[in-house]
Amino acid sequence: MPLAGLLPRIWTQLPALCAIFSLFLLFATQLAGALLPNAPLLVASGAAGLALDACLLHRSPALLSPLSRIRLDVTVRQLLRDMLIVVALLRIDGIDPEREMPPLLGALSAFYVLHFACQAVSLLVRRARTLPVVTRNIDVSALNPSAAPPRLLARQAGHRLLAFSVPATAGLLATALTAHGRWGAIGLAASLTLIGMGVARLATWLLPEKRAASDAQVMEWLDDWLAGYRPTVAMYFSGGASSAYQANMWLSTLAGLERPLIVLRERFMVQKIDATDVPVLCLPKVATLFALENSTLKAILHPANSGKTSQVLRIPAIKHAFINHGESDKLSSCNPYAKAYDEVWVAGPAARERYALADVGVEDKDVVEVGRPQLAPIRPYSGPPTGAYTTVLYAPTWEGWDGNPGNTSVVLAGEHIVGQLLNDPRVHVLYKPHPMTGSVDPRAGAADERIRALIHEANTKRSGPRPAPEAQVELLRRTAELDHLTSTAFRGAADELERMMLQGTPDGDRESRIARATAAWERAYWASFPDWEHRVVTGHRPALYACFNEADLLISDVSSVVSDWLSSEKPYAVANTSGLSEDDFRAAFPTVSAGTVLPPDAATVRYLLDAVRDPRQDHHAADRAKLKEHLLGPADPPSPERFAAAVRELCARSDDRRARANARLSPAIPAPRTAGEGASVRRGTEPDA
């Protein structure tokens, strides 16, 4: 590897190398103190080693991960530290090895036995508290949930060992320094008492009054809950931590349907889903997933493809529709996997044509146009900017998986675009990068950092009046109000079962309260900053559509952002970093047809800004209106109504399929259960008379 490429890697690894070197140096010094023997050297290095280990484990555990990979984890390190002290005690004058050492060695051995016993008990407790399902917005009181045990006892073995061994190690070091065995005995007695009390307390979570329901009992409860709730339609989602936005954009639409349900596959995803009153059910294992088979569920909506999607498609009684998490002209919007679904729901005629041209096996009869019901909060175009500044939203997409330079403009054009915008004193820039920018291509992450630096530097060169301090106070108040509605406060030690208990059945109409609180927060957010200050917008607040409503112009890439923006009919531009000519670029990507195409150097930005400020120079206004209908479908009936109608039609198809199956099969096969029927029906046995 060239030296220029090696130096950054060495620099990033330097803290870990320094930490590991320091630990090894202290171990070597302690070994020297034990062999000489030199009590002050032993005590100083042993105490420093324990303190450094505890500090690193508490503050920067990642620095110690290389040691764990070579099996030199915290238990081995602490055991080695104590054994070196024992070696020193055997060599120090004034300590009788035959009389004083056996009790100390026996107590030290008992301490480690109890440590490993605590490990075993913590494993049993975690297993007992890890249920085959994870829920939100569902009453789980029947599963006997309880508060989780202290994290130090149940989940932090390294922290526990170092914390409880401090008295023992300190006592042994004091014995080495004074040659009096009573100090070691006192320290070991204290450590044994602490670890013994910890094991005893942790074991109480295995008693019946604190023990959660067994897996079999949980599955019977799940059958009963499904029979009582009688879900009609579900949204199924599986993905990584950064992909939760793909499901969250559909929450408000899903909440308006009849008896909806959210089905997840990854346990961590339960807390990644935004605030909603819709019941959330996480079914990590395939065997657990098939609890849905005999439920009343008729249709499942899929906002994304994943490897685990094929597992739920095996349930024949349920109809499946791919609703996607956004539409664009990219090939990813015509994934061949879509033919696995019963129907593919798209916004408008453009997507139908896209599937026909892609020829990936999706038949036209299975494509259903439903519009984009999430776009209702986007305000329509109301004329050119009237204030002192023209607000421009630069919202590039991420680099994607295929290495195509046309995926994102951040790498090749981002700095040029932002630089041209910042050169205009009448422009107010909002920069909102995709949350996955830089996750595949480090160049995109580096370019993103440089763009942020440009914006920060530009702000230092601007000045003007700022909102009164009351504006920040109002923002803090609105933030606290919204956080209270959209999140649940958990203890640091809370585990899945405790969170399930705290996130039971929601009270009241939280959806409407959150909508009002969000609108108030957005007003407070924009009012808390001066209109001349450029903004880098990250995180989930403010949302993309809130930025749409503030902006007069969008600059983006070929992505669903452009399609959604068109619902406002405001001017927009698309960066062309594909290497195609402008004519070929427009021909390849229809969403560009009603916008301005920016070359990588963004030299035409000034003409674009003139067209935004003077409608007479805006030659794409009529084209945007036509393209909007082509991409998103007609405005009447509204998209939410078309979406709800598509759900009803898909559920009807499911009912027809069930009726045909029941007519063919033996009448002895049970139909989906209703509330009150025992779980024994699902298991194939007769219920009690």
C-alpha positions as CSV (number, residue, x, y, z in Angstrom):
1,M,0.0,0.0,0.0
2,P,1.4,3.5,-0.8
3,L,2.6,5.5,2.1
4,A,0.0,8.2,1.4
5,G,-2.8,5.7,1.8
6,L,-1.2,4.0,4.8
7,L,-0.7,7.1,7.0
8,P,-4.4,7.9,7.4
9,R,-5.1,4.3,8.5
10,I,-2.3,4.5,11.0
11,W,-3.6,7.8,12.3
12,T,-7.1,6.5,12.8
13,Q,-5.7,3.5,14.7
14,L,-3.3,5.5,16.8
15,P,-5.6,5.8,19.9
16,A,-6.1,2.1,20.0
17,L,-2.4,1.4,19.5
18,C,-1.5,3.8,22.4
19,A,-4.1,2.2,24.7
20,I,-2.9,-1.3,24.0
21,F,0.7,-0.3,24.3
22,S,0.0,1.3,27.7
23,L,-1.7,-1.8,29.0
24,F,1.1,-4.1,27.9
25,L,3.7,-1.7,29.3
26,L,1.9,-1.7,32.7
27,F,1.7,-5.5,32.6
28,A,5.4,-5.7,31.9
29,T,6.2,-3.3,34.7
30,Q,4.0,-5.3,37.1
31,L,5.8,-8.5,36.0
32,A,9.1,-6.9,36.8
33,G,7.8,-5.8,40.2
34,A,6.7,-9.3,40.9
35,L,9.9,-11.0,39.9
36,L,12.4,-8.7,41.5
37,P,10.4,-8.4,43.9
38,N,9.8,-4.6,44.2
39,A,6.6,-3.9,46.1
40,P,6.3,-0.1,45.2
41,L,6.8,-0.9,41.5
42,L,4.3,-3.7,41.7
43,V,1.7,-1.6,43.5
44,A,2.1,1.4,41.2
45,S,1.8,-0.6,38.0
46,G,-0.9,-2.9,39.2
47,A,-3.1,0.0,40.4
48,A,-2.4,2.0,37.3
49,G,-3.3,-1.0,35.1
50,L,-6.6,-1.6,36.8
51,A,-7.5,2.1,36.7
52,L,-6.6,2.4,32.9
53,D,-8.5,-0.8,32.1
54,A,-11.6,0.4,33.9
55,C,-11.4,3.9,32.4
56,L,-11.0,2.5,28.8
57,L,-13.8,0.0,29.3
58,H,-16.1,2.7,30.6
59,R,-15.3,5.5,28.1
60,S,-13.8,3.9,25.0
61,P,-14.5,0.1,24.9
62,A,-13.9,0.1,21.1
63,L,-10.2,0.7,21.8
64,L,-10.0,-2.6,23.6
65,S,-11.8,-4.7,20.9
66,P,-8.5,-5.8,19.3
67,L,-7.5,-7.4,22.6
68,S,-10.8,-9.3,22.8
69,R,-10.3,-10.6,19.3
70,I,-7.0,-12.3,20.4
71,R,-8.7,-13.7,23.5
72,L,-7.1,-11.2,25.9
73,D,-10.4,-9.9,27.1
74,V,-11.1,-8.1,30.4
75,T,-11.5,-11.3,32.4
76,V,-8.1,-12.6,31.2
77,R,-6.4,-9.3,31.9
78,Q,-7.8,-9.0,35.4
79,L,-6.9,-12.6,36.2
80,L,-3.4,-12.0,34.9
81,R,-3.2,-8.9,37.0
82,D,-4.2,-10.7,40.2
83,M,-1.9,-13.7,39.4
84,L,1.1,-11.4,39.1
85,I,0.3,-10.0,42.6
86,V,0.1,-13.6,43.9
87,V,3.5,-14.4,42.4
88,A,4.9,-11.3,44.1
89,L,3.3,-12.3,47.5
90,L,5.1,-15.7,47.2
91,R,8.5,-13.9,46.9
92,I,8.1,-11.0,49.3
93,D,9.9,-11.3,52.6
94,G,7.7,-11.2,55.7
95,I,4.8,-13.2,54.2
96,D,4.5,-16.8,55.2
97,P,3.5,-18.7,52.0
98,E,2.3,-21.8,53.9
99,R,0.2,-20.0,56.5
100,E,-1.1,-16.8,54.8
101,M,-1.3,-17.7,51.1
102,P,-3.7,-20.6,51.1
103,P,-6.6,-18.6,52.6
104,L,-5.9,-15.7,50.2
105,L,-5.7,-18.1,47.1
106,G,-8.9,-19.8,48.2
107,A,-10.8,-16.6,48.6
108,L,-9.5,-15.3,45.3
109,S,-10.5,-18.5,43.5
110,A,-14.0,-18.3,45.2
111,F,-14.3,-14.7,43.8
112,Y,-13.7,-15.9,40.2
113,V,-16.0,-18.9,40.7
114,L,-18.8,-16.5,41.8
115,H,-17.9,-14.2,38.9
116,F,-18.5,-17.0,36.4
117,A,-21.6,-18.1,38.3
118,C,-22.9,-14.6,37.9
119,Q,-22.2,-14.9,34.2
120,A,-24.2,-18.1,34.0
121,V,-27.1,-16.6,35.9
122,S,-27.1,-13.4,33.8
123,L,-27.3,-15.6,30.7
124,L,-30.3,-17.5,32.1
125,V,-32.0,-14.2,33.0
126,R,-31.4,-12.7,29.5
127,R,-32.7,-15.8,27.8
128,A,-35.8,-15.8,30.0
129,R,-36.5,-12.2,29.2
130,T,-35.9,-12.5,25.5
131,L,-39.3,-13.4,24.1
132,P,-39.9,-14.8,20.6
133,V,-41.9,-11.6,19.8
134,V,-41.3,-7.9,20.5
135,T,-44.2,-5.5,20.6
136,R,-45.1,-1.8,20.7
137,N,-48.6,-0.4,21.3
138,I,-49.9,-3.7,22.5
139,D,-50.9,-4.7,26.0
140,V,-48.5,-7.4,27.2
141,S,-49.5,-7.6,30.8
142,A,-50.5,-11.2,30.3
143,L,-46.8,-12.1,29.7
144,N,-45.8,-11.0,33.2
145,P,-43.4,-8.3,32.1
146,S,-41.2,-6.6,34.8
147,A,-38.4,-4.1,35.1
148,A,-35.0,-5.3,34.0
149,P,-32.3,-6.2,36.4
150,P,-29.4,-3.7,36.9
151,R,-27.3,-3.5,33.7
152,L,-24.1,-4.0,35.7
153,L,-25.3,-7.4,36.8
154,A,-27.1,-8.6,33.7
155,R,-25.2,-7.2,30.7
156,Q,-21.9,-5.7,31.7
157,A,-19.6,-8.6,32.7
158,G,-16.4,-6.7,32.2
159,H,-17.6,-3.7,34.1
160,R,-18.9,-5.9,36.9
161,L,-15.6,-7.8,37.2
162,L,-13.5,-4.7,37.5
163,A,-15.9,-3.0,39.8
164,F,-16.2,-5.9,42.2
165,S,-12.5,-6.8,42.1
166,V,-11.3,-3.4,43.2
167,P,-11.4,-4.3,46.9
168,A,-9.7,-7.6,46.4
169,T,-6.9,-6.2,44.1
170,A,-6.4,-3.2,46.5
171,G,-6.2,-5.5,49.5
172,L,-3.7,-7.8,47.8
173,L,-1.6,-4.8,46.8
174,A,-1.7,-3.5,50.3
175,T,-0.5,-6.9,51.6
176,A,2.4,-6.8,49.1
177,L,3.3,-3.3,50.3
178,T,3.0,-4.0,54.1
179,A,3.6,-7.8,54.3
180,H,0.5,-8.1,56.4
181,G,-2.0,-10.7,55.1
182,R,-5.0,-9.1,56.8
183,W,-5.3,-6.4,54.2
184,G,-5.7,-9.0,51.4
185,A,-8.2,-10.9,53.5
186,I,-10.3,-7.7,54.1
187,G,-10.3,-6.8,50.5
188,L,-11.2,-10.3,49.3
189,A,-14.0,-10.5,51.9
190,A,-15.4,-7.3,50.6
191,S,-15.2,-8.5,46.9
192,L,-16.8,-11.9,47.8
193,T,-19.6,-10.1,49.6
194,L,-20.3,-7.8,46.7
195,I,-20.2,-10.5,44.1
196,G,-22.3,-12.9,46.3
197,M,-25.0,-10.3,46.8
198,G,-25.0,-9.6,43.1
199,V,-25.5,-13.2,42.2
200,A,-28.3,-13.5,44.8
201,R,-30.1,-10.4,43.6
202,L,-29.8,-11.4,39.9
203,A,-31.2,-14.8,40.6
204,T,-34.4,-13.3,41.9
205,W,-35.3,-12.6,38.3
206,L,-35.6,-16.3,37.8
207,L,-38.2,-16.7,40.4
208,P,-41.9,-17.2,39.2
209,E,-43.0,-13.8,40.3
210,K,-40.5,-12.1,38.1
211,R,-40.1,-14.7,35.3
212,A,-41.7,-13.8,32.0
213,A,-44.0,-16.2,30.1
214,S,-42.4,-19.1,28.3
215,D,-42.0,-19.3,24.5
216,A,-45.0,-21.6,24.2
217,Q,-47.1,-19.3,26.4
218,V,-46.1,-16.3,24.4
219,M,-47.1,-18.0,21.1
220,E,-50.5,-18.8,22.6
221,W,-50.9,-15.2,23.7
222,L,-50.0,-14.0,20.2
223,D,-52.7,-16.3,18.7
224,D,-55.2,-14.9,21.1
225,W,-54.1,-11.3,20.5
226,L,-54.4,-11.7,16.7
227,A,-57.8,-13.3,17.1
228,G,-59.0,-10.4,19.3
229,Y,-57.5,-7.5,17.2
230,R,-58.4,-9.1,13.9
231,P,-55.9,-7.2,11.7
232,T,-56.9,-6.6,8.1
233,V,-53.8,-5.0,6.5
234,A,-50.1,-4.9,7.6
235,M,-47.0,-3.2,6.6
236,Y,-44.0,-5.6,6.5
237,F,-40.5,-4.2,6.9
238,S,-37.0,-5.6,7.3
239,G,-33.7,-3.7,6.9
240,G,-30.7,-2.0,8.5
241,A,-30.7,0.7,11.1
242,S,-30.3,3.5,8.6
243,S,-33.2,2.3,6.4
244,A,-36.0,2.9,8.9
245,Y,-37.1,6.0,7.1
246,Q,-38.4,3.8,4.3
247,A,-41.1,2.5,6.7
248,N,-41.6,5.7,8.6
249,M,-42.8,7.6,5.6
250,W,-45.8,5.3,5.4
251,L,-46.9,5.5,9.0
252,S,-49.5,8.2,8.6
253,T,-51.1,6.5,5.6
254,L,-51.1,3.2,7.4
255,A,-52.8,4.7,10.4
256,G,-55.8,5.6,8.3
257,L,-56.6,2.1,7.3
258,E,-58.9,-0.5,9.0
259,R,-57.2,-2.4,11.9
260,P,-53.6,-1.9,10.6
261,L,-50.5,-3.7,11.8
262,I,-46.8,-3.2,11.4
263,V,-44.7,-6.4,11.1
264,L,-41.0,-6.2,11.6
265,R,-38.2,-8.8,11.6
266,E,-35.3,-7.2,13.4
267,R,-35.5,-6.5,17.1
268,F,-33.7,-3.2,17.0
269,M,-36.1,-1.9,14.4
270,V,-38.9,-1.8,17.0
271,Q,-37.4,1.4,18.5
272,K,-36.5,2.8,15.0
273,I,-40.1,3.2,14.0
274,D,-41.4,6.7,14.6
275,A,-44.2,7.4,17.1
276,T,-47.5,5.8,16.0
277,D,-50.6,4.3,17.5
278,V,-50.5,1.4,15.1
279,P,-49.6,-1.9,16.8
280,V,-46.1,-3.0,16.1
281,L,-45.2,-6.7,16.1
282,C,-41.6,-7.9,15.6
283,L,-41.4,-11.6,14.6
284,P,-37.6,-12.4,14.3
285,K,-37.8,-16.1,13.4
286,V,-39.5,-17.7,10.5
287,A,-41.4,-20.1,12.7
288,T,-42.8,-17.2,14.7
289,L,-43.7,-15.3,11.5
290,F,-46.1,-18.1,10.4
291,A,-48.3,-17.2,13.4
292,L,-49.8,-14.7,10.8
293,E,-50.9,-17.6,8.6
294,N,-54.1,-18.4,10.5
295,S,-54.9,-14.8,11.5
296,T,-57.4,-12.6,9.8
297,L,-54.7,-10.7,8.0
298,K,-55.7,-10.2,4.3
299,A,-53.0,-8.0,2.8
300,I,-49.4,-7.0,3.5
301,L,-47.8,-3.9,2.1
302,H,-44.1,-3.8,1.4
303,P,-42.2,-0.4,1.3
304,A,-38.9,-2.1,0.5
305,N,-37.3,-5.4,-0.7
306,S,-35.1,-7.4,1.6
307,G,-33.7,-10.9,1.9
308,K,-36.4,-11.7,4.5
309,T,-39.3,-10.6,2.3
310,S,-39.4,-14.0,0.6
311,Q,-40.2,-15.7,3.9
312,V,-43.5,-13.9,4.4
313,L,-44.4,-14.3,0.7
314,R,-44.7,-18.1,1.5
315,I,-48.1,-17.4,3.3
316,P,-50.6,-18.1,0.5
317,A,-53.7,-16.8,2.2
318,I,-52.3,-13.2,2.3
319,K,-52.0,-10.9,-0.7
320,H,-48.9,-8.8,-1.1
321,A,-48.4,-5.4,-2.7
322,F,-45.1,-3.6,-3.2
323,I,-45.6,0.1,-2.4
324,N,-41.9,1.2,-2.5
325,H,-40.4,4.0,-0.5
326,G,-40.2,6.4,-3.4
327,E,-40.1,6.5,-7.1
328,S,-37.5,7.7,-9.5
329,D,-36.1,7.0,-13.0
330,K,-33.3,4.8,-11.6
331,L,-33.2,1.1,-12.3
332,S,-33.7,0.4,-8.7
333,S,-37.3,1.6,-9.1
334,C,-37.9,-1.3,-11.5
335,N,-36.4,-4.1,-9.4
336,P,-37.1,-7.5,-10.9
337,Y,-37.9,-8.7,-7.4
338,A,-41.2,-6.8,-7.8
339,K,-42.7,-9.6,-9.8
340,A,-42.8,-11.7,-6.6
341,Y,-45.7,-9.6,-5.3
342,D,-49.4,-9.9,-6.2
343,E,-49.5,-6.3,-7.1
344,V,-47.1,-3.4,-7.6
345,W,-48.5,0.0,-6.4
346,V,-47.1,3.1,-8.1
347,A,-47.9,6.8,-8.0
348,G,-48.9,7.4,-11.6
349,P,-48.7,6.5,-15.3
350,A,-44.9,7.2,-15.5
351,A,-44.1,4.3,-13.2
352,R,-46.4,2.0,-15.1
353,E,-44.5,2.9,-18.3
354,R,-41.2,2.5,-16.5
355,Y,-42.0,-1.1,-15.6
356,A,-43.2,-1.9,-19.2
357,L,-40.0,-0.5,-20.6
358,A,-37.8,-2.3,-18.1
359,D,-39.3,-5.6,-19.0
360,V,-38.5,-7.2,-15.6
361,G,-41.5,-9.6,-15.5
362,V,-44.1,-7.3,-13.9
363,E,-47.3,-7.5,-15.9
364,D,-49.3,-4.4,-16.6
365,K,-52.4,-5.9,-15.0
366,D,-50.6,-6.1,-11.7
367,V,-49.6,-2.5,-11.6
368,V,-52.0,-0.3,-9.6
369,E,-51.8,3.6,-9.6
370,V,-52.5,4.9,-6.1
371,G,-50.7,8.3,-6.1
372,R,-48.5,9.3,-3.2
373,P,-50.7,9.8,-0.1
374,Q,-47.8,11.1,2.0
375,L,-47.5,14.2,-0.1
376,A,-50.5,16.0,1.3
377,P,-48.5,18.2,3.7
378,I,-46.5,19.7,0.8
379,R,-47.9,23.2,0.0
380,P,-48.4,24.2,-3.7
381,Y,-46.5,26.9,-5.6
382,S,-47.7,30.4,-4.6
383,G,-45.5,32.5,-6.8
384,P,-41.9,33.8,-6.9
385,P,-40.1,34.6,-3.6
386,T,-41.2,37.9,-2.1
387,G,-38.6,38.4,0.6
388,A,-35.0,39.5,0.6
389,Y,-33.7,36.0,0.0
390,T,-34.4,33.1,-2.4
391,T,-34.3,29.8,-0.4
392,V,-32.7,27.0,-2.3
393,L,-32.9,23.4,-1.1
394,Y,-30.0,21.2,-2.2
395,A,-31.0,17.7,-1.4
396,P,-28.8,15.2,-3.2
397,T,-29.3,11.5,-2.9
398,W,-26.6,9.0,-1.8
399,E,-24.1,7.1,-3.9
400,G,-25.9,3.8,-4.2
401,W,-24.4,0.3,-4.5
402,D,-23.4,0.1,-8.1
403,G,-20.7,2.8,-8.3
404,N,-22.5,4.8,-11.0
405,P,-21.2,8.4,-10.9
406,G,-24.7,9.6,-11.9
407,N,-26.3,8.3,-8.7
408,T,-25.3,11.3,-6.6
409,S,-24.0,14.8,-7.5
410,V,-22.2,15.2,-4.1
411,V,-18.9,13.8,-5.4
412,L,-18.5,15.5,-8.8
413,A,-20.8,18.6,-8.6
414,G,-21.8,19.2,-5.0
415,E,-19.1,21.7,-4.1
416,H,-19.7,23.6,-7.4
417,I,-23.4,23.8,-6.9
418,V,-23.1,25.0,-3.3
419,G,-20.3,27.4,-4.2
420,Q,-22.3,29.0,-7.0
421,L,-25.3,29.4,-4.7
422,L,-23.2,30.9,-2.0
423,N,-21.8,33.5,-4.4
424,D,-25.2,35.0,-4.8
425,P,-25.8,37.4,-1.8
426,R,-29.6,37.0,-2.2
427,V,-29.6,33.2,-1.8
428,H,-30.4,31.3,1.4
429,V,-29.1,27.7,1.2
430,L,-30.7,24.7,2.9
431,Y,-28.4,21.6,2.5
432,K,-30.0,18.3,3.4
433,P,-27.9,15.3,2.4
434,H,-29.2,11.8,2.2
435,P,-28.7,10.0,5.6
436,M,-26.7,7.2,3.9
437,T,-24.3,9.6,2.1
438,G,-20.8,8.2,2.4
439,S,-21.9,4.8,3.6
440,V,-20.5,3.0,0.5
441,D,-18.1,5.5,-1.2
442,P,-15.8,7.4,1.2
443,R,-15.4,10.1,-1.5
444,A,-19.1,11.0,-1.0
445,G,-18.6,11.3,2.7
446,A,-15.5,13.5,2.2
447,A,-17.3,15.7,-0.3
448,D,-20.3,16.1,2.1
449,E,-17.9,17.3,4.8
450,R,-16.3,19.8,2.4
451,I,-19.8,21.1,1.5
452,R,-20.7,21.6,5.1
453,A,-17.4,23.5,5.6
454,L,-18.2,25.8,2.7
455,I,-21.6,26.6,4.3
456,H,-20.1,27.2,7.7
457,E,-17.5,29.5,6.2
458,A,-20.1,31.4,4.2
459,N,-22.1,32.0,7.4
460,T,-19.1,33.6,9.1
461,K,-19.0,36.2,6.3
462,R,-22.7,37.1,6.7
463,S,-24.3,39.2,9.4
464,G,-27.7,40.6,10.1
465,P,-30.4,40.8,12.8
466,R,-31.1,37.6,14.7
467,P,-34.4,36.5,16.3
468,A,-35.0,37.6,19.9
469,P,-33.9,35.1,22.6
470,E,-37.6,34.2,23.1
471,A,-37.5,32.4,19.7
472,Q,-34.9,29.9,21.1
473,V,-36.9,29.5,24.2
474,E,-40.0,28.7,22.2
475,L,-38.1,26.2,20.1
476,L,-36.8,24.4,23.2
477,R,-40.4,24.3,24.6
478,R,-41.8,22.9,21.4
479,T,-39.0,20.4,21.2
480,A,-39.6,19.1,24.7
481,E,-43.4,18.9,23.9
482,L,-42.8,16.9,20.7
483,D,-40.2,14.7,22.3
484,H,-42.6,13.9,25.0
485,L,-45.2,12.8,22.5
486,T,-42.9,10.9,20.1
487,S,-40.6,9.1,22.5
488,T,-40.7,7.0,25.6
489,A,-38.1,7.6,28.3
490,F,-36.3,4.4,29.3
491,R,-33.9,3.7,32.1
492,G,-30.4,2.9,31.0
493,A,-30.9,-0.7,32.1
494,A,-34.2,-1.2,30.3
495,D,-34.3,-4.3,28.1
496,E,-36.8,-5.4,25.4
497,L,-39.3,-6.8,27.9
498,E,-39.3,-3.6,30.0
499,R,-39.7,-1.5,26.9
500,M,-42.6,-3.7,25.8
501,M,-44.2,-3.1,29.2
502,L,-43.7,0.7,29.0
503,Q,-44.9,0.9,25.4
504,G,-48.2,-0.8,25.9
505,T,-51.6,0.2,24.5
506,P,-51.4,4.0,23.6
507,D,-53.8,6.3,25.3
508,G,-55.8,8.8,23.2
509,D,-55.4,10.0,19.7
510,R,-51.7,10.4,19.6
511,E,-51.5,10.8,15.8
512,S,-53.4,14.1,15.7
513,R,-51.6,15.4,18.8
514,I,-48.2,14.7,17.1
515,A,-49.3,16.3,13.9
516,R,-50.2,19.5,15.8
517,A,-47.0,19.5,17.8
518,T,-44.9,18.9,14.7
519,A,-46.5,21.8,12.9
520,A,-45.8,24.0,16.0
521,W,-42.2,22.8,16.2
522,E,-41.6,23.5,12.6
523,R,-42.8,27.1,12.9
524,A,-40.6,27.6,16.0
525,Y,-37.6,26.0,14.2
526,W,-37.7,28.2,11.2
527,A,-38.4,31.3,13.3
528,S,-35.4,30.6,15.5
529,F,-32.9,31.3,12.8
530,P,-32.2,34.5,10.8
531,D,-33.4,34.3,7.2
532,W,-29.8,35.2,5.9
533,E,-28.2,32.2,7.6
534,H,-27.5,29.1,5.5
535,R,-28.5,25.8,7.1
536,V,-27.2,22.2,7.1
537,V,-30.3,20.1,7.9
538,T,-29.6,16.7,9.2
539,G,-31.5,14.2,11.4
540,H,-35.2,13.5,11.2
541,R,-36.3,17.0,12.1
542,P,-37.1,19.1,10.2
543,A,-38.4,16.5,7.7
544,L,-37.8,16.7,4.0
545,Y,-41.3,17.9,3.2
546,A,-41.0,20.7,5.8
547,C,-37.9,21.8,3.9
548,F,-39.9,21.7,0.7
549,N,-42.4,24.1,2.1
550,E,-39.6,26.6,3.0
551,A,-37.8,26.4,-0.3
552,D,-38.4,28.3,-3.5
553,L,-36.2,26.0,-5.6
554,L,-34.9,22.4,-5.4
555,I,-31.6,21.1,-6.7
556,S,-31.3,17.4,-6.5
557,D,-30.4,14.2,-8.4
558,V,-32.4,11.6,-10.2
559,S,-34.3,10.4,-7.2
560,S,-37.8,10.2,-5.6
561,V,-37.1,13.6,-4.1
562,V,-37.8,15.2,-7.5
563,S,-41.0,13.3,-8.0
564,D,-42.2,14.3,-4.5
565,W,-41.2,18.0,-5.1
566,L,-43.3,18.1,-8.3
567,S,-46.4,17.9,-6.2
568,S,-45.7,21.6,-5.3
569,E,-45.1,22.5,-9.0
570,K,-42.2,24.8,-7.9
571,P,-39.1,25.1,-10.1
572,Y,-36.4,22.5,-9.8
573,A,-33.1,21.5,-11.3
574,V,-31.3,18.1,-11.6
575,A,-27.5,17.7,-11.6
576,N,-26.2,15.7,-14.5
577,T,-23.1,13.8,-13.4
578,S,-23.8,10.7,-15.5
579,G,-21.6,11.7,-18.4
580,L,-24.5,11.9,-20.8
581,S,-25.3,14.9,-22.9
582,E,-28.2,17.0,-21.8
583,D,-30.5,15.7,-24.5
584,D,-29.6,12.0,-23.7
585,F,-30.0,12.8,-20.0
586,R,-33.5,14.1,-20.5
587,A,-34.4,11.2,-22.7
588,A,-33.1,8.7,-20.2
589,F,-34.8,10.2,-17.2
590,P,-38.3,11.6,-17.8
591,T,-38.5,13.3,-14.3
592,V,-35.9,15.8,-15.6
593,S,-38.1,16.9,-18.5
594,A,-39.8,19.8,-16.7
595,G,-36.7,21.0,-14.9
596,T,-33.3,22.6,-15.5
597,V,-30.3,20.3,-16.1
598,L,-27.1,21.5,-14.3
599,P,-23.7,20.4,-15.6
600,P,-21.1,19.3,-13.1
601,D,-19.6,22.8,-12.9
602,A,-23.0,24.3,-12.1
603,A,-22.1,27.3,-14.3
604,T,-25.8,27.9,-15.2
605,V,-27.0,28.3,-11.6
606,R,-27.3,32.1,-12.0
607,Y,-29.8,31.7,-14.9
608,L,-31.8,29.2,-12.9
609,L,-32.1,31.7,-10.0
610,D,-33.2,34.4,-12.4
611,A,-36.0,32.2,-13.6
612,V,-37.1,31.5,-10.1
613,R,-37.3,35.2,-9.2
614,D,-39.0,36.2,-12.5
615,P,-41.8,33.9,-13.6
616,R,-41.5,35.4,-17.1
617,Q,-38.2,33.6,-17.5
618,D,-39.6,30.3,-16.1
619,H,-40.2,28.3,-19.3
620,H,-41.1,25.0,-17.5
621,A,-44.2,26.0,-15.5
622,A,-46.7,24.4,-17.8
623,D,-44.4,21.3,-18.2
624,R,-44.3,20.9,-14.5
625,A,-48.1,20.7,-14.2
626,K,-48.2,18.0,-16.9
627,L,-45.3,16.1,-15.5
628,K,-46.9,16.2,-12.0
629,E,-50.0,14.4,-13.2
630,H,-47.9,11.9,-15.3
631,L,-45.7,11.0,-12.2
632,L,-48.3,11.3,-9.4
633,G,-51.6,10.7,-11.1
634,P,-54.7,12.8,-11.1
635,A,-55.6,15.1,-8.2
636,D,-59.2,13.8,-8.2
637,P,-59.9,11.5,-6.5
638,P,-57.2,12.4,-3.9
639,S,-54.4,9.9,-3.4
640,P,-55.4,8.8,0.1
641,E,-58.8,7.8,-1.3
642,R,-57.2,5.9,-4.2
643,F,-54.8,4.2,-1.8
644,A,-57.6,3.1,0.5
645,A,-59.6,1.8,-2.4
646,A,-56.6,-0.3,-3.6
647,V,-56.3,-1.8,-0.1
648,R,-60.0,-2.8,-0.1
649,E,-59.6,-4.3,-3.5
650,L,-56.5,-6.3,-2.5
651,C,-58.3,-7.5,0.7
652,A,-61.2,-8.6,-1.5
653,R,-58.9,-10.6,-3.7
654,S,-57.6,-12.3,-0.5
655,D,-61.2,-13.1,0.6
656,D,-61.9,-14.6,-2.9
657,R,-58.7,-16.7,-2.7
658,R,-59.7,-18.0,0.8
659,A,-63.2,-18.9,-0.4
660,R,-61.8,-20.9,-3.3
661,A,-59.3,-22.6,-1.1
662,N,-61.9,-23.5,1.5
663,A,-64.2,-24.9,-1.3
664,R,-61.4,-27.2,-2.5
665,L,-60.1,-28.3,0.8
666,S,-61.6,-30.4,3.5
667,P,-64.1,-28.5,5.8
668,A,-62.2,-29.9,8.7
669,I,-59.4,-27.4,8.2
670,P,-60.1,-24.5,10.6
671,A,-60.8,-21.0,9.4
672,P,-59.1,-18.0,11.0
673,R,-60.0,-17.9,14.6
674,T,-62.1,-15.2,16.2
675,A,-61.6,-13.8,19.7
676,G,-62.2,-16.3,22.5
677,E,-61.2,-19.4,20.6
678,G,-58.4,-21.3,22.2
679,A,-54.9,-21.6,20.8
680,S,-55.4,-25.3,20.7
681,V,-57.3,-24.9,17.4
682,R,-54.2,-23.6,15.7
683,R,-52.2,-26.5,17.2
684,G,-54.6,-29.1,15.6
685,T,-56.4,-30.3,18.8
686,E,-60.0,-29.8,19.9
687,P,-60.8,-27.0,22.3
688,D,-62.2,-27.7,25.7
689,A,-65.9,-28.2,25.8
